[in-house]
Amino acid sequence: MAELGPVAWPPAPLRTERLVLRASEARDRAAFIELFASPVVRTYLGGPRPRDELERAVPEVPGRRPGLFVIDRDGAMIGTVTLDRRDAGRPGHLRPDAGEAELGYMVLPEAWGRGYAAEACAAALGWFAEAFPGEPVVLCTQTANSRSMSLAARLGFTEVARFDEYGAEQWFGVRSSVAPPM
Ligand SMILES: CC(C)(COP(=O)(O)OP(=O)(O)OC[C@H]1O[C@@H](n2cnc3c(N)ncnc32)[C@H](O)[C@@H]1OP(=O)(O)O)[C@@H](O)C(=O)NCCC(=O)NCCS
């Protein structure tokens, strides 16, 4: 995965009404493993990974990279919001050289249905807009992932294309004022 680009990292924690978005720490390791081992969280993301494999593979401080925010609610991690560069080899792009900024999100199921993902994503998008002024953000999600589709719409993403990948229909959207490609 390509680096997000020239940006000061980590930024000062982003505070929203109910959440803090911050860089990951060693105390978040168990929650990272939970996210990737959860059959519910991973339903539309290629399925869960075996817990024992994760226990071996996940580093002491997981997810330390520019653009990965831990969503912290009352001092505990409830999920992640990511802004990464979309791989050139995948379908779904806005520009020929690829590398668009792409939003991703995962929240532990016990924290669904309270608007936390929307609140966290809005803050991360605000941070991105300041760090990379004028740059659009893309998002790709399975059309069957209704919670993710609703969230994308709520955040202001609009459809650019649909295509099949990993044996499922994908929705590719953008959030910006720029026109989608022909
Ligand atoms: C995608 C995902 C983050 C969405 O989580 P979510 O909690 O449904 O999303 P939101 O934060 O937008 O919350 C919306 C829900 O909170 C409710 N809500 C309650 N209080 C709210 C508040 N104060 N503000 C906004 N919404 C609120 C909304 O009514 C809505 O409820 P509903 O689910 O009954 O319609 C979550 O399902 C997930 O982690 N999925 C697995 C990972 C995944 O598939 N990621 C996609 C990668 S592309």
PDBQT file of the ligand as one rigid body, heavy atoms in Angstrom, charges set to zero:
ROOT
HETATM    1  C1  LIG A 201     -19.947   0.050   8.193  1.00  0.00    +0.000 C 
HETATM    2  C2  LIG A 201     -20.083   0.322   9.686  1.00  0.00    +0.000 C 
HETATM    3  C3  LIG A 201     -18.861   1.097  10.175  1.00  0.00    +0.000 C 
HETATM    4  C4  LIG A 201     -21.380   1.123   9.906  1.00  0.00    +0.000 C 
HETATM    5  O1  LIG A 201     -21.625   1.258  11.289  1.00  0.00    +0.000 OA
HETATM    6  P1  LIG A 201     -22.974   2.003  11.795  1.00  0.00    +0.000 P 
HETATM    7  O2  LIG A 201     -22.921   2.061  13.240  1.00  0.00    +0.000 OA
HETATM    8  O3  LIG A 201     -24.139   1.353  11.112  1.00  0.00    +0.000 OA
HETATM    9  O4  LIG A 201     -22.801   3.436  11.126  1.00  0.00    +0.000 OA
HETATM   10  P2  LIG A 201     -23.188   4.886  11.647  1.00  0.00    +0.000 P 
HETATM   11  O5  LIG A 201     -22.158   5.422  12.546  1.00  0.00    +0.000 OA
HETATM   12  O6  LIG A 201     -23.454   5.679  10.404  1.00  0.00    +0.000 OA
HETATM   13  O7  LIG A 201     -24.509   4.687  12.476  1.00  0.00    +0.000 OA
HETATM   14  C5  LIG A 201     -25.760   4.657  11.850  1.00  0.00    +0.000 C 
HETATM   15  C6  LIG A 201     -26.805   4.143  12.779  1.00  0.00    +0.000 C 
HETATM   16  O8  LIG A 201     -26.694   4.789  14.057  1.00  0.00    +0.000 OA
HETATM   17  C7  LIG A 201     -27.978   5.383  14.392  1.00  0.00    +0.000 C 
HETATM   18  N1  LIG A 201     -27.692   6.516  15.304  1.00  0.00    +0.000 N 
HETATM   19  C8  LIG A 201     -27.976   6.493  16.630  1.00  0.00    +0.000 A 
HETATM   20  N2  LIG A 201     -27.556   7.621  17.186  1.00  0.00    +0.000 NA
HETATM   21  C9  LIG A 201     -27.028   8.377  16.215  1.00  0.00    +0.000 A 
HETATM   22  C10 LIG A 201     -26.423   9.652  16.203  1.00  0.00    +0.000 A 
HETATM   23  N3  LIG A 201     -26.284  10.368  17.302  1.00  0.00    +0.000 N 
HETATM   24  N4  LIG A 201     -25.966  10.136  15.030  1.00  0.00    +0.000 NA
HETATM   25  C11 LIG A 201     -26.092   9.419  13.886  1.00  0.00    +0.000 A 
HETATM   26  N5  LIG A 201     -26.641   8.178  13.843  1.00  0.00    +0.000 NA
HETATM   27  C12 LIG A 201     -27.102   7.671  15.010  1.00  0.00    +0.000 A 
HETATM   28  C13 LIG A 201     -28.563   5.699  13.055  1.00  0.00    +0.000 C 
HETATM   29  O9  LIG A 201     -29.950   5.860  13.145  1.00  0.00    +0.000 OA
HETATM   30  C14 LIG A 201     -28.215   4.412  12.303  1.00  0.00    +0.000 C 
HETATM   31  O10 LIG A 201     -29.054   3.384  12.808  1.00  0.00    +0.000 OA
HETATM   32  P3  LIG A 201     -29.555   2.121  11.982  1.00  0.00    +0.000 P 
HETATM   33  O11 LIG A 201     -28.364   1.237  11.851  1.00  0.00    +0.000 OA
HETATM   34  O12 LIG A 201     -30.592   1.519  12.823  1.00  0.00    +0.000 OA
HETATM   35  O13 LIG A 201     -30.030   2.659  10.671  1.00  0.00    +0.000 OA
HETATM   36  C15 LIG A 201     -20.183  -1.015  10.479  1.00  0.00    +0.000 C 
HETATM   37  O14 LIG A 201     -21.318  -1.720  10.059  1.00  0.00    +0.000 OA
HETATM   38  C16 LIG A 201     -18.956  -1.903  10.312  1.00  0.00    +0.000 C 
HETATM   39  O15 LIG A 201     -17.943  -1.735  10.975  1.00  0.00    +0.000 OA
HETATM   40  N6  LIG A 201     -19.047  -2.902   9.404  1.00  0.00    +0.000 N 
HETATM   41  C17 LIG A 201     -17.982  -3.856   9.219  1.00  0.00    +0.000 C 
HETATM   42  C18 LIG A 201     -16.795  -3.274   8.492  1.00  0.00    +0.000 C 
HETATM   43  C19 LIG A 201     -17.138  -2.919   7.057  1.00  0.00    +0.000 C 
HETATM   44  O16 LIG A 201     -17.869  -3.639   6.400  1.00  0.00    +0.000 OA
HETATM   45  N7  LIG A 201     -16.588  -1.811   6.593  1.00  0.00    +0.000 N 
HETATM   46  C20 LIG A 201     -16.813  -1.360   5.246  1.00  0.00    +0.000 C 
HETATM   47  C21 LIG A 201     -15.494  -1.152   4.607  1.00  0.00    +0.000 C 
HETATM   48  S1  LIG A 201     -15.694  -0.446   3.002  1.00  0.00    +0.000 SA
ENDROOT
TORSDOF 0
